[in-house]
């Protein structure tokens, strides 16, 4: 799968999660971000950013602002 498709898919899922609070979207976005971070040729700063975002989305403590 090309990088563009992975980036678009991850961004779409993050937006769905932010708009709806859907935990499945957060989980799937985290998986795509992990896949991107493991891509050959990814620069270290972007890799760390992707890993941080993935960890945040996968964290049980992370919740959508609208899901109190």
Secondary structure as GFF3:
##gff-version 3
##sequence-region A 1 68
A	DSSP	alpha_helix	3	20	.	.	.	ID=ss1
A	DSSP	alpha_helix	23	37	.	.	.	ID=ss2
A	DSSP	alpha_helix	44	58	.	.	.	ID=ss3
###
